[in-house]
């Protein structure tokens, strides 16, 4: 939004050209996310403590009993802050921004249903269902990246300049592997929720 506005404002003064620099917009997005977190964070934590408390799982070890009744749904806050700063500071004519937001929201919705299930039924969605949903989402994103996004399917490996394989259709399974691996790596480092 700011990027599009800067195209109009640059006619008024050349100083608005700074809004076209990715480095400036990155720092501005970082500061916007910080300010949003400060302004809305305490309210969301208060809401989560009142409304979104997860129950302990059936076979939770004794050492983790203190984690029962912990606030959950923090992903909603992250989705809100990232989406607002993205829409505010990114070049919205870039289709990869929209693919990023789609990916973020699809995986956010999967996480929401998992957390909501933990709150209401004391048990999240099954591991099989979660993997199937993540795989379906990753396949969709991979297909969108290749066929709508026009993304190059050449794989660049760090430190090896002379070897850049062209993955072609195999780029889609690569996207599936990366998205599922990244999503579940976060879950595993999150403790018992993983």
N, C-alpha and C positions, 0 to 999 in steps of 0.2 A: 504494500500500500504506500509506504513512504518512498519506495523506489519509483513507483509510477508518478507520485506527486512531485518528486524531484525533477522529472522531465519538464513539468510546467514551471516549477520554481526557478529552474536554471535560466529561463528567459528574463526573470526579474533581477537576478544577481548571480554571477559566476561562482560565488562561494558555495552555492548549493550543489555544485559538481562533486563535492566531497561525499555526497550521499550515493554516488555511483560506485564508490570504491568498496569492494567486498570486505576489506580489512576494517573500514570504518563501521560498516553495517554489522559486522560480526561483533565488534566491541559494543556497539549500541544494543544489539540483541542480548548480549551477555548482561549488560547493565539493566536492560528492561526486565529480563528474567529475574534478576536479583531484586529489583524494586517490587515486581509483582509478588515474588515469594515473601518479601517482608510485609507487604500490605495485606495479602490474602492468606499467607501461611498459618498464622495463629488462628484465624477463623476456621480454616479447614481442619486443623488439628483438633480444635474444640468440637467441631461437628463430628469428626471421626471418632473421638472419644465417647461421644454420646450415642451415635447411630451405627457405627461400623466396627463392632467388636467381634473378633473371630474367637471361636471356641477351640479348645485343644483337641487334638486328634485322639482316636481311641487308644493307640499304643504309644503314646508319648513317653519318653524316658523321664524318670524322676528329676533328673538334672535340668529338664526343660519345662517343668510344670509352671514356672514363673511366667512363661510366655503365653499362658492362657489368658483370654479376655483382653488381648492386645488390640489396639486400633488397627484397622486395615484400610484398604482402598486408597492408599497413597498414590497409586498410579493415576487416579482421576486428577489429582492435583498436578502431577507431572504432565499429563496430556493437555490440561488447560494452559499451563504456562508455556510449554513448547509450541502449542498451536497458535496462541496469541502472538508470541514473539516471531514465529515464522511468518504468519500472515502480515505482521506489521513491518518487518524489515527485509523480507526476501523479494526477489524479482518474480512476481506471480505469473509472468508470461513463460517462465521456465517450467516445462512439463515435469521435470524431475522433482521439483518442489511438491507438486500435487501427488506424485507417486510416493514420495517420502511421507506426506501426511496420510495418505491412504494406508500405507504399511503401518505407520504409528497407530492409527485408529483401529485397524483390524486386530492387531495384536493387543491393543489396549482393551478392546471389547472382549477378547478371549480371556484376558486377565480379570476383567470386571466380572464376567460370569463365574469364573473360578472363585474369586473372593466372595461374591454374593452367595454362591453355593456353600461356602465355608460358614458364612454367617447364618444362613437359614437352616442348613442341614447338618452342620458340624463336619462336613466333608466336602472337599472341593470336587470339581469334575474329575472323572477318572483319567489316569495317565494316558490310556489308549485314546479316549475322546480328545484330550488335549493335543496329543501328537497328531491325530488325524486333522483337527482344526488348523493347527499350525502348518501342517504339510499342505493342506488345501489352500491356505492363505499364501504360503510361499510359492506354490505353483502359479497361483493367480498373479502375484507380483512379478515372478520371473517372466511369465508370458507377456505381461504388460510392458516390462522393461525392454524386452527384445522386439516385440511387434508394434507397440505404440510409442514407446520411448525412443526407439531407434538406437539403443545402446550398443556400442561395439562389443562384440563377444570375444575380443582378444584379451587374454589373461596376461597381465604384466606381473612378473615376479621380482621382488626386491633383490637387489644386488646382482641380478643376472640379466644384463641388457640384451644379450644375443638370443635369449630364449623367451619367446612370447607366443605361446600356442593359441591358435584360433579354435575356440570351443564350439562355435556354431550352436546347434540345438542343445548340446551338452552344457551350455551356459545355464539353462533353466535348472537342471539338478544341482549345479554349483550354487545358484541362488538359494535353492531349497536348503542345501546343507548349511550355508552361511547363516540364513535367517533362523532356522531351527536351532542351530548350535549357539548362536548369540543369545537368543531368547532363553534357552534353557541354561546357559552358563550363568545368566543373571539369576534365574530361579535357584540354582544350586548354591550360589554364594549368598543367597538370602536366608539360608538357614533351613529351618524345618519346612518352610513353605515349598521347597524345591522338590 
